[in-house]
Amino acid sequence: MKNKFLIICLIASSQYVLGQTKDPKDTEVWEPEPRVVKTTSMAAPPEDAIVLFDGKNLDEWVSVKGGKAKWDLKDNAMIVNGTDGIKTVRSFGDAQIHIEWRTPAEVKGDGQGRGNSGIFLQSNYELQVLDSYGNRTYSNGQAGAIYKQTMPLVNASKGPGEWQVYDIIYKAPVFNDDGIKVSSAYITVFHNNVLIQNHTEIKGTTPYVGLPQNKAHGKLPLMLQDHSNPVSYRNIWIREL
């Protein structure tokens, strides 16, 4: 009798493992329940976002040289003005980031000299900002590229002087106790609602000269580059993941 019961149990178990259960409730997950996050409109940040810039002040930012951020404020935007890059007061790791940017309406220069800036995840990994509307440059250095590593899937750039948006999902790299990288950073980017980086591996730092480096670090600030072009930024928020 014991053997017969055991056989029945094994058959029932194997049917469940092989997807043969006949009760739909067996595959329903009720707990835990996803946390509710309120949203007001597509243009507004979600309830649990940290607003890094809403056009009012630069309180969430400091100069990369130290001291207060000195970028210009005008029409609810902050504008690069040659006083060096800025970085967030807070540090971040895994994150969802929304950031809007605009290259100058008056076109000056070409290639890398036209509307150049950059968004540095954890102060190390650059997502390129550039006027890439009818402006040819090296593909892994155009707008939406992981600088000097991975070109965007497509060029979704708007024209000079038009506001553009990056929506970013970022997974930070992981280092072990010996400072060795055990997992790379990964990034997904939508540029003006078009997917341009699809779970792309970031191989390390993104220098202008040389190969990527991987020095151990934890959470670090988000940094915006001053490349001496008057690029504007607005509506920046971040959700820690």
N, C-alpha and C positions, 0 to 999 in steps of 0.2 A: 504493500500500500504506500509506503514511504517513497519507493522508487517511482511509482506512478505519479504521485504528487510532484516529485522533483522534475519529472519529464514535462508535465503540464506547465510548471513554472518556467522552465527553460524555453519551451515553445513560445509562451506568452512574451517572455523577455526578448527573444530573438525577433519576434514579429514587431515589437516596439522599436528595437534598434534598427531594423530594416525599413522602418517607416510604414509598418502594416497595422498600426493601431487604428481602431475603428471609431474611437471617441475623440471628437475634435477638441474637447477640453484638455486632453493629454498634452497638447502642444500650445496651450494658452499660457502666457506669462502675465500675471497680475501684479506681482511684487518683484522688485520695487517699481514704483510709478514715477515717470519722468517729472522733474520739477517744473512748475509752471513759470514761464518768463513772459511778462507782459510787453507787448509792442504797441506803439501808438500809430506809426505810419511807416511807409517804406523809407522815408527820408530821415527818420529819427532813430537814434541808437536804441537797442533793446534795454530793458529795465536793468539788467545786471552788467551792463557795459561801464567801463571807466572812460569818461570823456576826457580826452587829452587836449583837445582844442575845439572850442565852439565859437571862435571869433572874438571873444571878449578880452582875453589876456593870454600871457605866456607863462602863467603860474606853474604849469606842469612841465616846464622846460627850463633847461639851463644851457649855457654855452659849453661846447666840448672843451674849451680852454679853461673853464671855470667861471663862476659868477653868473649873473643874469643873462638870459637869452636876449639878444639885441636885434633880432629880425624886425622888419617893419610890420606894423599892423595897419591894414586899410581894407575897408569894405568887407569886414568879417573874414579876412584872410590874413595869413602871415606870409611875408615875402622875403626871399633870400636877398641879402644886401651886402655881402662881402665881409661880414663880421665873423665868419667861420660857422661851422656846423652847430647844430643844437641836438640835445638828447633829452630824454624824459628823466624826470626826477626819480621816478619809480623804475624798478627792474622787472623784467618779464621773462617767461620761458614759453611753453606751449601757449598759443594764442590765436584768436580770430581778430583780424584787424581790418578796419575800414578807413580808407584815406583818400581824399580827393585832392587833385593837383592840376595845375595849369601852367603851360609854358607861355612865354611872352607872345603877345599878339603881333608885336613888331619883330619880324624875323631878322636875326643877325647871326652871321656865321653859318657853318655847315658841319655835318658829321657830329663829332662829340662836342663841338663848340656851340651847339644850337639847343638851348633849353635843357641843359644838363643839370641833373641833381641825382639823388639816390636815397632809397629807404634801406637802412641797415638794420636787419633783424638781429637782436642781441648785440648790437654795435659792431658786428663782424661780417654779416652776410648780406651783400647788396642786391636789392631788386632795383634795376635801373629805371630812372626817370629821365626821359629825353623827348625832344620833339622829333618823332619818327614819322611824321606826316610828309611823305615825299622827300625824305631826307635820308639818303643811303649812308650807312656806316657798317662796321663789322657786325654780323648778325647776333653774336653773343654779347653785344654791347648796346643794342637798340632798346627802346622802351619795352619793358616786360621781361627782359633777359635777367637771368641770374648771372651777374656780371662776370664776363670772361669764362663762363662755364656752360650755360644752357640757353640757347635762343628760345624765344617764345614760339608756341605752336603756330600762331598767326600774328599779323600786325593789325591790331584793333584800334590804332591811334586816331584821335580826332585832330582837327586842324589847330594851328597856333591860336592861342587866346581862348580856346574852348576848355571848359572844365571836364576833367576825366576822373575816373574812379578805379582804384584797386580794391578788391575784396580778397583778403588773404587768409588762408589756413596754414598755420606754421607749427611744425613739430620740432622741438629743440633737439640738438644732439645729446647723446648720453655718454658720459665718461666714467670709467671705473675708478677705484680708489688710487690706482697707480697713475692716473692721468691719461690713460689710453682710451681712445674713442671706441666704444663698442656698438654704437648706433649713430648713423648720420642724421643730420637735420633733413627734413622733407618739407616741401612747400607746394601748395596749390594756390593758383592766382586766377581771378577773373578780372579782366581789363574791360571796362565799359560793358559788363555783363557777358563777356565772351571768355571762355576758358582758354588760357594761354600757357599755364604751367599745371600739369596734371600729376600731382604727387611726385614732384621732381626731387631727386636726391641733391642735396647741397654737399659738395665734396669737401668743403672746408672754407676758409676765408676767401675773399674775392679781390685779391690785389690787382693793381694796374699792371705790375710787372711781377713775373714769377708764378709759381704753382701754389695751389691751395695749401694752407697750413691748418693744423688741428691742435690747438693748445687748449687744455682743459679749462672749463669755466662753468659757472652756474647761471642763474638768472642775471640778465644785463639789460641796460636801457635800450629803448628804440632810438635810433639816431637818424637825423635828416642831414643830408650833405649840402654844404655850400660850395658850389662849383663856379661861383662868380657869375652865374646867369640868374636873372631875377624871376625864378620859378616861384609860384604861389601854392600854398597849401590851405585847406580848410576841412571842417567836419571830420576830425580824426577821433576815432574811438577804438577801444580794444576790449576783448573779453578774454579773461584768463581761462584756459582749458585744463 
